Amino acid sequence: LQEEVRNVARAVGHAVAQLREGKLKPADSGLKRPRPK
């Protein structure tokens, strides 16, 4: 369990760094909309 928490903390840290650099992509950027509006 503790290692899972560490992994999440690392992932959040990387995401924050990418966000600050303007390189963070939305998690759903490669997915198609199931029902177009």
N, C-alpha and C positions, 0 to 999 in steps of 0.2 A: 504493500500500500504506500509506503513512504517513497519508494522509487517512482511510482505513478505520479505522486504529487510533485516530485522533482522534475519529471518530464513535462508536466503541465506548466510548471514555473518557467522552465527553459523555453517552451513554445511561446508563452506569453511574452517573455523577454525578447525573443526574436521578432515577434509580431510588432511589439512596440518600437523596436529599432527600425524595422521596415516602414512603419507608419510615419515615423519622424523623418525618414529619408524620402518619403513620398513613393515608396516602391511596393507598398502593401496592396495586394489585389484582393477583391472581394472573394470570399470562399465559394460563392456560387457562380463565379465568372465563366466557367466552362459548361454550365448547364443550360439546357433549353427550357423555356417556359412550358409547363405541361398544357396549359390552355392559354393561347394568345388572347390578349384583350382586344 
